[in-house]
Amino acid sequence: MSHEIPKKLNAKRSKCLVYTRVMGYHRPVESFNIGKKGEHQQRTHFKEIMV
């Protein structure tokens, strides 16, 4: 399966900011330094199942 975005859809794309909780407040991942960005990519994400 390919995850490439077709070129015709590139014009419709918009930037998505990803925030994460750091030490009690939310902060955008793009403002992290290189080491912290790498750490964020290695994290295990989960989805909460609502019953």
C-alpha positions, 0 to 999 in steps of 0.5 A: 500500500502506498501512502503517497499523496497524489500531486493533484491534491497537494494544492488542497493540503493545509498545515496541521499543528500537532500539540502534545502535553509537556510538564502540565501544558500543551506545546506544539511539537514543531517548536521542539528541538531535534532530540525532543522531536525524535523522542516524540516520534518514538512514543507509543500512541493509544486510542481510548475505547469508550464504552 
